[in-house]
Amino acid sequence: MKSPEHTELDALISLMDEPNDEIYLTIQKKIYSYGPAAIPLLENAWDSSFDHLLQQRIAEAIHAIQFDETKVRMKSWKENNAHDLLEGFILVTKYQYPDLDEDKIIKKVGRISQDVWLEVNNKLTGLEKIKVINHILYDVHKFTGNKVNISSVENYYLKNLLESKKGTPLSIGILYIIIAQGLNIPVYGVNLPKHFVLAYVDELYARQEENSGAEVLFYINPFNRGAVFTKKEIELFVKQLQLKKEDAHVAPCGHVTIIKRLTQELIENYELAGNMSKATELREIFNILKENP
């Protein structure tokens, strides 16, 4: 037997072909108020309808509800769970793939982590631990930088990265950080302009969310098979870009900063592709991440 809420929602969905725009907006607002619970009924109505307008409105309603849910979850992640970089990466990916099987993604990442765990131990030096991660990530699992089509937005989403094994410096770098930190290996992101690199920090600072004061032992280029390099090479890179020297160019950054950069790069690439609606929506997510607590 259907609940009163279920019955009311069914009735509202049946009215979504209302020709009067003002009346339709009232119906739409009421449907949106049900949140994600409305999606299964909306999907069933879409499947059983042959009316183009009704299908279009149902699709818009499903997207709007899913997008609102992503924004709510992103705000909660930023305020309560930003230590979990994988969740932040998944939430950005769910913007593009709202039906993403999160458990499946977590298990895939977990299998990579387990492969590293089997070969790493506390007797290894920092450099030796990085060599293990590099071997598993680039030799065993065949991850590589997509140098042919680097500006494609598909390179940025975790789902595509795990399937194609190709990504940007940022997407591969985020995965690298997730694997390393999950095994208590102190690797953090560095918010370097025009590139994204990683820092292996002194373990005394490894548990801090923002590591601006951490001593960096060496840097890692995730886009170049985890090649190790020094601070001098970053400084040279910044000089070539003719940028003002800043501490942020060499200092480890927090997870919110990383996910904010991920959304920013997606916005820029959607704009380049002429997809302004996606860019506009992602800017809403970016603004949530930018807000002060």
JOQUI-V868342 format. One record per backbone hydrogen bond with DSSP energy under -0.5 kcal/mol. CO is the residue of the C=O (numbers start at 1). NH is the residue of the N-H. If there is no record, write none. Layout:
((CO	NH) (CO	NH))
This chain:
((3	7) (4	8) (5	9) (6	10) (7	11) (8	12) (9	13) (10	14) (11	15) (12	15) (13	16) (15	18) (19	21) (20	24) (21	25) (22	26) (23	27) (24	28) (25	29) (26	30) (27	31) (28	32) (29	33) (31	34) (32	35) (34	37) (35	38) (36	39) (38	42) (39	43) (40	44) (41	45) (42	46) (43	47) (44	48) (45	49) (46	49) (50	52) (51	55) (52	56) (53	57) (54	58) (55	59) (56	60) (57	61) (58	62) (59	63) (60	64) (61	65) (62	66) (63	67) (64	68) (65	69) (66	70) (67	71) (68	72) (69	73) (70	74) (71	75) (72	76) (73	77) (74	78) (75	79) (76	80) (76	81) (77	81) (81	84) (83	85) (84	88) (85	89) (86	90) (87	91) (88	92) (89	93) (90	94) (91	95) (92	95) (92	96) (93	96) (93	97) (97	100) (100	102) (101	105) (102	106) (103	107) (104	108) (105	109) (106	110) (107	111) (108	112) (109	113) (110	114) (111	115) (112	116) (113	117) (114	118) (116	119) (116	120) (121	124) (125	129) (126	130) (127	131) (128	132) (129	133) (130	134) (131	135) (132	136) (133	137) (134	138) (134	139) (135	139) (135	140) (136	141) (137	143) (144	167) (145	147) (149	152) (152	155) (153	156) (153	157) (154	157) (155	168) (157	161) (158	162) (159	163) (160	164) (160	165) (161	165) (165	144) (167	146) (168	172) (169	173) (170	174) (171	175) (172	176) (173	177) (174	178) (175	179) (176	180) (177	181) (178	182) (179	183) (180	183) (180	185) (181	184) (184	186) (185	187) (186	201) (188	199) (189	253) (190	192) (190	197) (192	195) (197	190) (198	220) (199	188) (199	201) (200	217) (200	218) (202	205) (203	206) (205	208) (209	211) (211	214) (211	252) (214	216) (215	202) (215	217) (218	200) (219	229) (220	198) (220	222) (221	224) (221	226) (221	227) (222	225) (224	227) (227	221) (229	219) (230	233) (230	234) (231	235) (232	236) (233	237) (234	238) (235	239) (236	240) (237	241) (238	243) (239	242) (246	249) (247	250) (247	251) (251	191) (253	189) (254	258) (255	259) (256	260) (257	261) (258	262) (259	263) (260	264) (261	265) (262	266) (263	267) (264	268) (265	269) (266	270) (267	271) (268	272) (269	273) (270	275) (271	274) (274	276) (275	279) (276	280) (277	281) (278	282) (279	283) (280	284) (281	284) (281	285) (282	286) (283	287) (284	288) (285	289) (286	290) (287	291))
